[in-house]
Amino acid sequence: MAAWPRSAGDEWSSPVTTPSWIGWRLAVRAASVVTLAAVVAGATHAAEKPAGVPAAAETAVHTADEVLARLIEGNDRFMDGETTHMNQPALRRTEVAKTQMPFATILCCDDSRVPPEVVFDRGLGDLFVVRTAGHVVDDAVLGSLEFGARELHIPLLVVMGHERCSTVKTVRELVTRGGQTPAEMARVVKSVRPAIVKTRHAKGDALDAAVRAHVELTVERLRKTPSLAGLVAQGRLKIVGARYDLDTGGVEVIVP
């Protein structure tokens, strides 16, 4: 595995600082209002649709910012309890049976409470999802992410951590209290440890500070990974970091 981009002695004396995202999110909503109006105009409310009826046609998304806006729109529906189960009817299955054109890559934890297709109210063929414990990155994961960007031409990669991550919690306990690391978890511990070290003096919710730091460090690492850095420099790929809230269902962009 490539080395983590961390300098010796690097630590924080306070929790991870989250960029101001609320205004950004409102701006995204405003920018996408025309698209939303076109999608919902004349459409029957999702709860009234018979099973298997395709969702209203969506306009195509091409840029990373457009993709992110679409993801946020879907997450808003999920939070509001107004999911449309987008692109899940039998017709959609037929449409994507021979080829796939996902518009976003999601690297996230394999926690059973954080399924990206549900969180973003998407369906078949929409998302290219890579899941590992604590969204840990190894060579296989890197290869998968590069495949999505190069071969499937996906313009956006979202690294998504989540509230009360069991993986981060377990690694934090191992690092702070000591003890032997199970052999099977050695790679996981090695990958998450930098976030634990960086937030070891954090005040407040130390676990959440570590979750946020792990997302930030993962994004930083991926942006510097040669196989992806070139795509980022060419404007063909944007990598952002996010945190999913288990209580509210909201996705917060913490690394724009």
C-alpha positions in Angstrom: 0.0 0.0 0.0 1.2 3.5 -0.8 2.5 5.5 2.2 0.1 7.9 3.9 0.9 11.5 3.2 1.6 12.4 6.9 4.6 14.1 8.4 6.2 12.9 11.6 4.8 14.4 14.8 1.7 15.6 13.0 -1.1 16.1 15.5 -4.1 18.3 16.3 -5.0 20.0 19.5 -8.6 20.4 18.6 -11.3 18.5 16.6 -11.1 18.4 12.8 -12.3 21.7 11.4 -15.2 21.2 9.0 -15.3 23.6 6.1 -18.4 25.8 5.9 -20.7 23.6 3.8 -24.2 24.8 4.7 -24.0 27.8 2.4 -22.4 25.6 -0.3 -25.2 23.1 0.0 -27.9 25.8 -0.3 -26.1 27.1 -3.4 -26.1 23.7 -4.9 -29.9 23.4 -4.3 -30.5 26.9 -5.9 -28.3 26.0 -8.9 -30.2 22.8 -9.5 -33.8 24.2 -9.1 -34.3 24.4 -12.8 -33.3 20.8 -13.3 -35.5 19.7 -10.4 -38.4 21.5 -11.8 -38.0 19.8 -15.2 -37.8 16.4 -13.5 -40.8 16.7 -11.3 -43.1 18.7 -13.6 -46.1 16.7 -14.4 -44.8 13.7 -12.5 -47.0 11.8 -10.1 -45.9 11.8 -6.5 -43.6 8.8 -5.9 -45.8 7.3 -3.2 -48.7 7.2 -5.7 -46.8 5.5 -8.5 -47.6 1.8 -9.3 -44.7 -0.5 -8.7 -42.4 -0.7 -11.7 -43.3 2.6 -13.3 -40.1 4.4 -14.5 -39.1 7.6 -12.8 -39.4 10.9 -14.7 -36.6 11.4 -17.2 -33.5 13.1 -15.8 -31.2 15.5 -17.6 -27.7 14.1 -18.2 -24.9 15.1 -15.8 -21.5 15.7 -17.2 -19.3 17.6 -14.7 -18.3 16.6 -11.2 -20.2 19.6 -9.8 -23.4 18.5 -11.6 -22.9 15.0 -10.3 -22.4 16.2 -6.7 -25.6 18.3 -7.0 -27.6 15.3 -8.1 -26.3 13.2 -5.2 -27.2 16.0 -2.8 -30.7 16.2 -4.3 -31.2 12.5 -3.8 -29.9 12.7 -0.2 -32.3 15.5 0.5 -35.2 13.3 -0.7 -33.9 10.5 1.6 -33.7 12.8 4.6 -37.2 14.1 3.9 -38.7 10.6 3.6 -39.6 11.3 0.0 -37.5 8.8 -1.9 -38.4 7.9 -5.4 -36.5 4.7 -5.7 -34.9 6.2 -8.7 -34.0 3.8 -11.6 -35.1 0.6 -9.9 -38.0 -0.6 -12.1 -37.7 -3.6 -14.3 -37.3 -1.4 -17.4 -34.2 0.1 -15.9 -32.8 -3.4 -15.4 -33.2 -4.0 -19.1 -31.6 -0.7 -20.0 -28.4 -1.4 -18.1 -28.1 -5.1 -18.7 -25.6 -4.8 -21.5 -23.6 -1.8 -20.4 -23.1 0.6 -17.5 -22.6 4.3 -17.3 -22.5 5.2 -13.6 -22.0 8.9 -12.9 -20.4 8.8 -9.5 -17.9 6.6 -7.6 -18.6 6.2 -3.9 -15.8 4.9 -1.6 -17.3 4.2 1.7 -17.4 1.9 4.8 -19.1 -1.4 4.5 -21.3 -0.7 7.5 -24.8 -2.1 7.0 -26.4 1.2 7.9 -24.7 3.1 5.1 -25.8 1.8 1.7 -25.0 4.5 -0.9 -27.8 3.7 -3.3 -30.3 4.2 -0.5 -28.6 7.2 1.1 -28.6 9.0 -2.3 -31.9 7.6 -3.6 -30.4 6.1 -6.7 -30.8 2.8 -8.5 -29.3 0.4 -11.0 -26.4 1.7 -13.1 -26.1 5.0 -11.2 -23.3 4.5 -8.8 -19.9 2.7 -8.9 -19.6 1.6 -5.3 -16.4 0.4 -3.5 -16.9 -0.6 0.1 -14.4 -1.7 2.8 -14.2 -1.6 6.6 -13.6 2.1 7.4 -13.2 2.8 3.7 -9.7 1.5 3.9 -7.7 1.8 0.7 -5.4 -1.0 -0.6 -4.1 -1.9 -4.1 -7.4 -3.6 -5.1 -9.4 -0.6 -4.0 -7.0 1.8 -5.9 -7.3 -0.4 -9.0 -11.1 -0.2 -8.7 -11.1 3.5 -8.3 -8.8 4.0 -11.3 -11.0 1.7 -13.4 -14.0 3.8 -12.6 -12.3 7.0 -13.5 -10.4 5.8 -16.6 -12.6 3.1 -18.1 -16.0 4.3 -17.1 -15.1 8.0 -17.3 -16.7 8.8 -13.9 -16.0 12.5 -13.1 -16.6 12.4 -9.3 -15.2 10.2 -6.5 -16.8 10.7 -3.1 -14.9 9.3 0.0 -17.7 8.9 2.6 -17.1 8.2 6.2 -19.9 8.1 8.7 -20.9 8.9 12.3 -20.0 6.4 15.0 -17.9 4.3 12.6 -17.3 0.9 14.3 -14.0 0.4 12.4 -12.6 3.7 13.5 -13.8 3.1 17.0 -12.1 -0.3 17.2 -8.8 1.1 15.8 -8.9 4.0 18.2 -9.3 1.7 21.2 -6.4 -0.5 20.0 -4.1 2.6 19.5 -5.0 4.4 22.7 -5.3 1.5 25.0 -2.7 -0.8 23.5 -3.0 -4.5 23.0 -2.4 -7.0 20.2 -3.8 -6.3 16.8 -5.5 -9.3 15.2 -3.5 -10.4 12.2 -6.5 -10.0 9.9 -7.0 -6.4 10.9 -3.4 -5.3 10.6 -4.0 -3.5 7.3 -7.1 -1.8 8.6 -5.3 -0.6 11.7 -2.3 0.7 9.7 -4.6 2.6 7.4 -6.8 4.2 10.1 -4.0 4.8 12.7 -2.9 8.2 11.2 -6.3 9.7 11.8 -6.2 8.4 15.4 -2.8 9.9 16.0 -3.8 13.2 14.4 -6.8 13.6 16.7 -5.4 12.1 19.9 -5.6 15.5 21.7 -9.0 16.4 20.2 -11.6 17.9 22.6 -15.2 17.0 22.4 -16.3 14.0 20.4 -12.9 12.4 19.8 -14.3 9.5 17.8 -16.1 11.8 15.3 -12.9 13.9 15.1 -11.1 10.7 14.0 -13.8 9.8 11.5 -13.5 13.2 9.9 -9.7 13.1 9.9 -9.8 9.7 8.3 -11.9 11.0 5.5 -9.6 14.0 5.0 -6.5 11.9 5.0 -8.0 9.4 2.6 -8.9 12.2 0.2 -5.4 13.7 0.5 -3.9 10.3 -0.2 -6.0 9.6 -3.2 -5.4 13.1 -4.7 -1.6 12.4 -4.5 -1.8 8.8 -5.8 -0.1 8.9 -9.2 -2.8 6.8 -11.0 -5.4 9.4 -9.9 -3.4 12.6 -9.6 -3.0 12.9 -13.3 -6.7 12.6 -13.9 -7.3 15.3 -11.2 -4.8 17.6 -12.8 -6.4 17.1 -16.2 -9.8 18.0 -14.8 -11.2 14.6 -15.6 -11.7 13.6 -11.9 -12.7 15.4 -8.8 -12.2 13.8 -5.4 -14.2 15.1 -2.4 -14.8 13.9 1.2 -18.1 13.5 3.0 -19.6 12.3 6.3 -22.9 10.5 6.7 -24.9 11.2 9.8 -26.6 8.0 11.1 -29.2 10.0 13.0 -30.4 12.5 10.4 -29.5 10.6 7.2 -27.7 13.7 5.9 -24.5 13.7 3.9 -22.2 16.6 4.8 -19.4 17.5 2.4 -16.4 18.1 4.6 -13.6 18.1 1.9 -14.8 20.1 -1.1 
